[in-house]
Amino acid sequence: MDAVVAETNTDSTECSVTKPYVSLVFESVDEAYWFYNSYALNLGFGIKKGSTSKSFTSGDVIARRFECNKSGLKPSKEGEGSSTRAHRLARVNCKAKLDIRKNKEDKWVVTGFIQEHNHELDTPSKAKRHRSHNVLHKDKEVKKLMDQLYSAGMGPAKIAKILNETNFNSSISATQVSAHLSEHRKNNIGNEGASVFAYLKKQQELDPNFYFDIELDSNLVLRSFFWADARSRNDFLTFGDVVVFDVTYKTNKFMMPFAPFTGVNHHRQSILFGCALLADETEETFHWLFHQWLKCMFDKAPKVIITDMDGAMYNAIKRVFPQTRHRFCSWHIGKHLIEHVFEIRDIHGDFKKDYYEWYNSKDVSTCEVRWKIFTQKYNIENSSWLSKMWARRQHWVPAYLKGYFVAGMTSSGRSESINAFFDGFVNSKTQLLEFITQYEKALQSRHQAEEQEDFKTLNSVANLLTSYALERKAAQFYTKNMFKLFQQEFKQSLECWYEELNVFGTTTTFRVGLSCEEVSNWCNVIYDDSDTRIICECAKFETDGFLCKHILHIMIAKKHLQSIPELYLLKRWSISARSQTNNEKLVDKSDIVTPMMKWRLTSTQTNIFNHATASKETYELVMSSLHDLLENIKDSSHGSEPASIASQVESTPFISGSYGISIRDPTTVKTKGRPKIASRIESGIETSQAQVKKRTCGTCGGKGHYSTTCPQKDQGISSTLLILLFNNYIVYLY
């Protein structure tokens, strides 16, 4: 190919670039590199760093070459008969170059310059894709934005798309984003325990009501940690009567089980009462967690706690919450039932009908009679799963749980809905500090959802089914979602009939039910005229917190009440539910600039730039306005630059004091829950090769590990955190 002389290459706008020449002087190597790179961009080629020359005496670099990225030739690896797929060649032995040498004044002088290329040049719009020009992803601010977008749950491909759409001159790839995120994770290896403590401590400094505790083993390795913010603690005072506790797996790089405490608010939405990452799922670990959580929640235990049937969890709850009613998750019961009785169910066609007839018994005595009949009919042995579950019937059979308030929750589905929020946000590579910040986003999401429902309730009026004053006043009391549930019962109450069974003094007993139901399925309702107390056999009010159709029918059809007695209106279901607790002490985070705000700012900036360069007049107008704007910003912010809490946390912070200890990162947990997918079986050759290629440590010289996991490394201070034992904080040693 004939030589191509590099001349100024433009698309549509005039652009002048200084051409390098021999004797041109630069202050530094970097200045020379970026000068030649800018020249290359405008002419339509990319550059790379070439050979260097060093001083024989000092060993310092005294000469350097920058050359076209198409210089040289790729050595051929294809032999005769080779089946290797042929690839297109990027290098064509181009001779274009820039040589610089250091002079006596420690400056760099151009000593050689070849302008001609042996290939076609690109337009500047295409030239920006060359590696030397595609460097926007290395910019500090761009990296920071990548981290923010990633923490918002976006993947590398989406981040790259947003960055390129925001800056039309960039061509950042998903691979470049992934490389930055991977490097960011590597930089924190060995310091995660330190980062977690520093972050949580920073949160506590911002808000004294923020609570956290950590547990260490005898080697000062981080085992478990628990945290809850002020809002979560305050929420518990209002809505902590029923708590769901569940454990989730594969949410972080150490495989530490994620254990959130979940409840339900006045809109029947899931809310969080704090959470933990645990070392394991033993009884002692659960005991530690429950003890810390109880302490965090002002030593106020929930009335009911719902969990799965885990034995270690069961024993820990008995020790820490002896007065709390422990209920097993109904979903887990159903799942295990299918697993253990499928053989009996397949043989006996009536098994399912008989089982649910027993399971739905109205009272304990009926339940026990039906159980005896049920076990005899199907010859259920004492060693069977059902017999073992019968011994724990107080924790799952409805007849034994009647009257215990559960706020409409009978399973760990609330916890599962919280876990669903983390899908796409956390995975088995998520670092601990990153996990905490994602948890904060879950909290913010819950808060915003609640505020939205508050707004809907306050700015709308319910559609009433009737003209009854009782229905109208209920609509004024309940939140929008709760009134929907109440109205379903109210509607059914209009279809009920009643029979008066007996009268004793001021107390009357009724039998109430739907006209389409068998009378045997009707429920007894006892009404006391002296104090307007009313009790139903179905115990819906005691269980769910609002009146059943049976009681509502008597109130309307028999007693003609104009409103529900205050005794049967639980404030936790009202729009004013939060007013019954202390004022919340929350950190106001409304002044934090979000990634969306930054995108808008960047988009506006690009738009201004495009208009400003249309003419010299618009350029001068924009520059003058920007100078004035910058001065105003400096005056209003006093030169301070806002930063997130996470960005203020160093990987190895130091807290001054008289004495301290060092925290080491946790070890990867082998959970007893969801099993890890088995890896493929290795051949004998692979096994022997693995034995030969043993790792060599750069710290101690030992075999089988690298310096990042060297036991001797922990003896130093470089990757550990010195922690004071403050009066108001205790590090628990396991």
ZIGI-V845543 format. One record per pair of residues at least 24 apart in sequence whose C-alpha atoms are under 6 Angstrom apart, sorted by the first residue. I is the first residue (numbers start at 1). GAP is how many residues later the second one is. D is the distance in Angstrom with one decimal. If there is no record, write none. Layout:
I/GAP/D + I/GAP/D
//
This chain:
1/117/5.9 + 2/116/6.0 + 3/113/5.8 + 3/114/5.4 + 3/115/4.5 + 4/112/5.4 + 4/113/4.8 + 4/114/5.6 + 5/111/4.5 + 6/109/5.9 + 6/110/6.0 + 8/35/5.2 + 9/33/6.0 + 9/34/4.8 + 22/88/4.9 + 22/89/5.3 + 22/90/5.8 + 23/86/5.5 + 23/87/5.1 + 24/85/5.6 + 24/86/5.2 + 25/83/5.6 + 25/84/4.5 + 26/82/5.1 + 27/80/5.2 + 41/83/5.9 + 41/86/5.9 + 42/82/5.4 + 44/77/5.0 + 44/78/4.2 + 44/79/5.1 + 44/80/5.3 + 44/83/5.0 + 45/76/5.9 + 45/82/5.7 + 46/84/5.3 + 46/86/5.8 + 47/85/6.0 + 62/39/5.7 + 62/40/5.1 + 63/37/5.7 + 63/38/4.2 + 64/36/5.5 + 65/33/5.8 + 65/34/4.5 + 66/31/5.7 + 66/32/5.1 + 67/29/5.9 + 67/30/4.0 + 68/28/5.6 + 70/24/5.5 + 94/24/5.6 + 153/272/4.6 + 166/437/5.7 + 190/475/6.0 + 190/529/5.8 + 191/460/5.7 + 191/528/5.5 + 192/473/5.9 + 193/471/6.0 + 193/472/4.9 + 194/527/5.0 + 195/456/5.3 + 196/237/5.4 + 214/517/6.0 + 215/517/4.6 + 215/518/5.8 + 216/516/5.8 + 216/517/4.6 + 216/518/5.6 + 217/516/5.2 + 217/517/4.4 + 220/443/5.4 + 221/442/5.9 + 221/443/4.5 + 221/444/5.8 + 221/445/5.6 + 222/442/6.0 + 222/443/5.6 + 222/444/4.7 + 223/56/4.7 + 223/443/5.8 + 224/53/5.6 + 224/54/4.4 + 224/55/5.2 + 225/51/5.6 + 225/52/5.7 + 226/49/5.8 + 226/50/4.2 + 227/47/5.8 + 227/48/6.0 + 228/46/4.2 + 232/41/4.7 + 239/26/5.9 + 240/62/5.8 + 241/61/4.9 + 241/62/5.1 + 242/60/5.8 + 242/62/4.9 + 242/63/5.9 + 242/164/5.7 + 243/62/4.8 + 244/61/5.7 + 244/62/4.7 + 244/168/6.0 + 245/62/5.3 + 250/178/5.0 + 251/175/5.5 + 251/176/4.7 + 251/177/5.3 + 252/175/5.7 + 252/176/4.6 + 252/177/5.6 + 252/178/4.5 + 252/179/5.9 + 253/175/4.7 + 253/176/4.3 + 253/177/5.3 + 253/178/5.8 + 254/414/4.3 + 255/413/5.8 + 255/414/5.3 + 256/413/5.6 + 262/153/5.8 + 266/306/5.6 + 266/307/4.4 + 267/214/5.6 + 270/144/5.9 + 282/30/5.6 + 283/29/4.2 + 283/33/5.6 + 286/30/5.9 + 287/29/4.9 + 327/68/4.6 + 327/69/5.9 + 328/67/5.6 + 328/68/5.4 + 329/81/6.0 + 329/82/4.1 + 329/83/5.8 + 330/80/5.9 + 330/81/5.1 + 331/80/5.7 + 362/37/6.0 + 363/36/5.0 + 364/35/5.4 + 403/136/5.7 + 403/139/4.8 + 403/140/5.3 + 404/139/5.3 + 405/137/5.6 + 405/138/4.1 + 406/137/5.6 + 407/137/4.7 + 408/136/5.1 + 469/93/5.3 + 470/92/4.9 + 470/93/4.2 + 477/97/5.7 + 478/95/5.9 + 478/96/4.5 + 479/95/5.3 + 479/96/5.3 + 489/59/5.9 + 489/60/4.8 + 490/59/5.9 + 492/57/5.9 + 493/56/4.3 + 493/59/6.0 + 493/60/4.8 + 512/38/5.6 + 652/69/5.5 + 654/68/5.7 + 660/62/5.4 + 660/63/4.9 + 660/64/4.7 + 661/61/5.4 + 661/62/5.4 + 662/58/5.6 + 662/59/5.1 + 662/60/5.0 + 663/57/5.9 + 663/58/5.8
//
